[in-house]
Structures are given as C-alpha cells and as structure tokens.
Amino acid sequence: MPAIDTLPAVDAPAYVHCRPGETISRPRPGDIILVRHKHWLSLLIRCFVRIRHRAPEDRPYTYWSHTALVVSHTGKMVEVNARGVVISHIRQYSECDYHYVWLDLPDAGRKAAVQFARSCLKQKFSLRNFLLLAATIALGDRIRMPDSGHGCVSLVARALQEAGIRFDRKPTDMTPADLAKRFGVTP
C-alpha cells in the first residue's frame, strides 16, 4: 500500500486526496479526514447536504459523508458511528476515498482538540439529532437543532473549537460540507 507524505510542501493545498489503496505516512493529532463512503446511508447524507449547499460554488463541498479527528501519530482517530464515539484507525479507510486535511494548529490547540475528543469516548450516537438535522435541512433550516448529542461532524467541530477554530454554524448544525468549505477542501 503506497504511503502519501502528510507534510505539505510550501504553497501546496492543505489536504491530500487518498484514493483506495493509499494511506497517510505521518498522521498528526488534531488533523481531520473527510470520507466518502459508497453505502446507501452515505448517499442519503450527500443528498441532504446538497439541499443545503445548492449554489454552484458550494457543490464541490458536498462530496463527503463522514469525518473523523486524528488523535495520535500512529493513526488512531476518534469518530462517531452507529456504536457511538469510538477510537478507530485511519487504516480502516484504506479502501475508501478520503481527504486528509492538515490543520494549521499550535501544539496546545492540537492537544486541546484531542483531549476533548477523547473525553467524549463511549458517549452515544444521537440518532435523534441525525434525523432532526436531516429534517432541518429539508425544511430550509427552520428547525432549531438542540446543542446536545454527537454526530461525526459535531464531535469534530466541537473538538476543533477547543483548539480555537471558529465556524459559521453551531456544531450540531454542521455537515461534512461545512468542514470542507471552512478548510477549502475540494475533491
């Protein structure tokens, strides 16, 4: 499996596209990945995200359906799946299409993001919030999302807020497209 260098060159984009069979050679705690799964739920997520991001300039950001936060130099990540907030490894995405995003964070910010994400381990996935976010998007963002529970994006966004990054939306209102747009990641 070819390894892609994770240290960006000067004037290079702040992300790298990892195709199936490729991996990251040196992951850094505090960085993120944006994943495009091929299963039916991923397709449904991307459809809802496209409802919110209709403008032609926003369409490229609707490519992804999942995100995770890197928490170790060995490639461990914290992410939210149907089992809740769990530790996983970046190699589980070796057969997926994903983008590794380098974040320009100080060491203290990286540590704060990782510490927050790890403090959420074993918390439950909020199916209610997932369904409510889908309804909110379908209804033109007219429903207020509760600021509780975790989905993959809200966990990552909250961790990055601990590192000092600010977003236009509340973490519970965000989708993978919001992260991609914030960091300028296009497929």
Steps between C-alpha positions, in 0.01 A plus 500: 500500500662829396547757775439865428713755682285703738725803519380758245751673277515878505213647294334157478135441587438427867359156422574186304260269320552137601350260251420137581825317576683815612574605856661782696862455603512739799162591648495786751272531802246777442472451123180367345386274221196547278367168369277405210332167567309313230219345706136613488514710818796694362307569180203621706726730706649653185150555356392695809823696505439599135162645601676746730796569270317574175720780367732386221806622691397286802431177308858364515482500880211251499729215398551355850274320744716444810785650701736399781769664714853356507613460862843334472813486286425131442172577321248448776188710461192589698181483298128452540327201345186303581669361814572852629827685553780251442873466438579373152801501271557682174591169333134396520447753220775357279241374251299824508530830325598762757680831537753554777487863617805664661391760750726790590469466877747571779598203716276624782203514259569148374521374856172673595317353198627149571424528871143610429442221248639237737279633783196414288591132452219254569231768469206398285431593140200732489266344245239757602734787410599328175135474394425850626790643298367327188153648566651842573688500170197372306288782649749774419664525844177609670533259794741578783744220569559417867858555609543147633600156384764406249513435131827463314518866397380649827764306694781610267375861492476516880853359532631757252324777690701391804808558282385855424335451158168678449218405266203680347254240629452323832670158498164321515389688184808405301555242227822370341452769234531772764838363609616462140397856418660642815834338414479541120497127420369405159493155340 
